[in-house]
Amino acid sequence: MSKSKPSKPKVKTAKPATQSTKKTAVSKKSTAKSSQPSLKKATPKPVPKNTPAKAKPPVKKASSATPKPSVTPARKTVPAPVKKAPPPVAKKAPAKKAPAKKIPIKKAPAPVAKKAPLVKKPTPPSASKAPAAPKVAVKTPANKGAPPAPEPKISTTLVVSSTGMPRIASLPSAPPPAPKSTTKKVFSLPSISSDPIAAAKAPVISSEAPVASKSGALFYDSHMHTPLCKHAWGEPEEYAAQAVKAGLKGIIFTCHCPMPDSFWPTVRMSESELDLYVDLVKRTAAAYKGKLEVLLGLESEYFPGYEKWLESLHQRANFDYVLGAVHWQSKEYLNKFEVGTIENFRRSYFENLALSAETGLYDCLAHPDLVKNYHPDSWCFAIIKNTVTTVLDRIAKTGVAMELNTSGLNKSYSEMNPGNEMLRMMAERKIPIVIGSDAHKPVRVGEHFVTALNNLSEAGFEHISYFKKRQRIDLKISDVISSIRRATDANA
């Protein structure tokens, strides 16, 4: 009995042994299974950055289970996903780097290819200058041609034109176009001289008795230009030829004077061309000797601060006539005086007109109400009349003459300068009057003179004047009208 009892427990102990082994086997299988899924989970989880942290905890649990060999593969598998983790990162990195590599490639071909034509576009101007040279050559003698081109040709002899009149072959027949490039966008006020000028002298009346020419002509056109001012057409001889047809005894060239500091250079001769201008007038006078008197004058710009410079300019040649002019159109004038209302600007113009007379630099004042072409639609003489009254009183005290400019009929405000009401105010103050056509083309010489003379008679004038050797010569208006008619009939 005692033997049989111990045998039973052995059987019982064997069963538990098998169960434990089975359990260990099951645990091994479970550990193996648990280790396998951990590897499978590790492979997809390297994509997120937190996967290595999740992969380590199961490894620690497997090592604590007991089998060391299972730990070592776990540790081996842990670095494996860690090693696999950078490749996906590397895959992302190249994905980001790929555009980075493409960017320089795009910069190299695409922008360079696009910029290349842009670079070529500016370069054609340099290349285009070569083919465009003939075009520039046509314009440059206009812009630059006045100074250099005529100078070597001054010594040339006179030739006979199609009209049968002598002409200077060196002078261009068309005016040089105003060079836009020379117009400076950056504007600065001119330098102002504080040096005093000589005291104004009373005007001198000539003792010369005017004598009619063979054709009966008595009168002069006292205002005309040459191509040296860059906006006039025709040679001086053509102006002279037209004057003969218009029944005139003489003409006075009054081209725009040079000015310093690049003052409005596109409408005047340069300082280096003054001698050329004097020579051209002398040549025209020689060509028409015995047919027409040709005198040397100058349209001299007035701008406050330049009085001393202008005084020295007027002494550089033996001028017969110096015509003072205030031009509101210049950038310099607008920059200084275009402040406030339109009427205030016009008042400043007339104020400067009076100042120009008071300097004593001029024999006569050109186109006295030229400012009515500034916003001509709003011009109303009644508004400005009080200012004009004061200005004319000041001018009358100086004895300086004023001009009736017939070219006003060709301007935006189509009326002679000045208008008839202002002419009556000038006649009341006995201000001497001179007529000028302001011709920029030969055909305009003597234009509208008979109409102008009639307007002067209606305004109350009895005499008309012209200048010679800076001395005033007066003529009766009735005599001048009849002389023009006789001369035109004789020259017809």
PyMOL commands that set and color helices and strands:
alter all, ss='L'
color gray80, all
select helices_A, chain A and resi 4-42+51-65+68-77+79-84+86-107+110-120+123-129+133-143+150-153+180-182+227-229+236-245+265-267+271-287+307-313+331-337+342-358+370-373+376-378+381-398+406-410+420-428+442-444+449-459+477-491
alter helices_A, ss='H'
color red, helices_A
select strands_A, chain A and resi 158-160+166-168+204-205+220-221+250-253+293-301+321-325+364-365+401-405+433-436+463-468+471-476
alter strands_A, ss='S'
color yellow, strands_A
deselect
rebuild
show_as cartoon
